[in-house]
């Protein structure tokens, strides 16, 4: 099949490469000529494991191409995917300006029947507006061309997006047109060989499903973080509690890892957007509001603990923190709403120097904090330790899971680790002579 995908961010580029890998002809559109030229040469501008190879192979084999012109991308396409960003506004509402501009561009350039597929995460009712805008552009041209607008939300995890695309739990398609539904089933058939995975429903239900899914997962994260905070007060171990509740198949183990809250491009934005949607229709979403508030508070738990620890020593001003992890999660360079950024802001505002390392997110962090003279981002994991007063671990990269504790102890001014992801055994570190503070777990006596 012939596809046009407008937008080359995480969702757009992963979708394009994965569709092309299955033999489809895909043309990607992006307004940034530098990005387009780099992609034509196989140079990928985002970090996603396996994506570089997938893009290079399909560009070389002629199934994947790139352009800055919507008209060129749409020329032979049956499907036109909208995969542009929908960033949050200051009030938490969703900025749909990019989606609406693509809709206008589609209407201005459409020559024959198209299935317009909204894959961007958008509030309920957006497809209706997209349909209206396309219709208005066609009317300006005096054209009467048939088209459909479909909601097809993505459920990709950053860091494992390609695997998620090739082996989806489900593919949600929102349409009231039976023919269109069958065409989407045919497009996704190669990814559902073992069982039927395409779930067809109404457009608004599909739009709502995306938000409901992300908000449910965000709720689980805020719940376990709330439980972890209580565990610390009552002397319980949240790791044991997690095992105890996760063994119940109705709850499960996924997304109940305590830590420093959720971040990234989806959960924070989508929770706020659904809160905004609810309030606009006169409904107060008390549970979602609490999920959001708990997450905001959790991002400051580690910085608060570090400042409390050093308070008897005159505070953190003038001291140095070694920091491992900057990305909001492992296997991505995405730093949007990263817990590390809140930690950096809190501690540098208090006068503490931070020397940080991340396997891939260093450049994005340098750019974000380029005016902060108390932050230094280095390119070697153990270089952050030299003469630092303590080490904090914020992102669960595999290379942080079993480090050289002897080297850590020797390099730091004091044998002190603050772990925001509960990567280590409190007893092991106590036996090694390292003071250790984590989330929701009691520290054994050294």
Secondary structure, DSSP 8 states (H G I E B T S, - for coil): -EEEEE--SHHHHHHHHHHHHTT-EEEEE-S-HHHHHHHHTT--SS-BTTHHHHHHHHHHTTSEEEES-HHHHHTT-SEEEE-----B-TTS-B--HHHHHHHHHHHHH--S-EEEEE-S---TTHHHHHHHHHHHHHHHHT----EEEEE------TTSHHHHHHT-S-EEEE-S-HHHHHHHHHHHGGG-SSS--EEEE-HHHHHHHHHHHHHHHHHHHHHHHHHHHHHHHHT--HHHHHHHHHTSTTT-STT---SS---SSSHHHHHHHHHHHHHHTT---HHHHHHHHHHHHHTTHHHHHHHHHHHTTT-STT-EEEEE--SSSTTB---TT-HHHHHHHHHHHTT-EEEEE-TTTHHHHHHHTTT-TTEEE-SSGGGGGTT-SEEEE-S--GGGTT--HHHHHHHSSS-EEEESS--S-HHHHHHTT-EEE-SS------
